[in-house]
């Protein structure tokens, strides 16, 4: 068979094979690939880059769901949408009998309302917190959101699985009886 050069046309057929047709066969278009013909095992590791999946020209962009419900990943631009959890990830825990009452809230973020029992000055109280989503390597950020004297307490969470311990310390010089409301988020961590 002769070498094929641009402009060369095989003759003697009703549908000549041109260089253009051969080139299209060598480089198929998306329209030429049927659904399901390209599988994960056919792709080399690292062959599909982020720009081929989503327009990621802007900084601070990653793939996630920015709308509620299941569906395709979307480009989430954190400079405008922020970074955090969406509806359904959070929950609330109501006050127990005391600030030391154990409670359960298996969510990645949310609010914890503490009892309004007295906490003596410069005293620490602890409560067992059951949360199946927290692991021992995680970090919990917890803040005083509302109710009570903001700035009079410090908080710490000793992470464990499935139970953690929430510590509350009254830093003021007097006893406080406030049903403080705490906001928290869980940051997943590893040690290796």
ABEGO torsion letter per residue (X at the ends): XBBBBBGBBBBGBABBBBAAAAAAAABBBAAABBBGABBAAABBBGABBAAAABBAABBGBBBBBABBEBEBBBBBBAAAAEBEBBBGABBBBBBBABAABBBBBBBABEBBBBBABBBBBGBBBBBBBBBAABBAABBBBBBBABEEBBGABBBBBBBBOABBBBBBBBABABBBBBBBBBBBBBBBBBAX
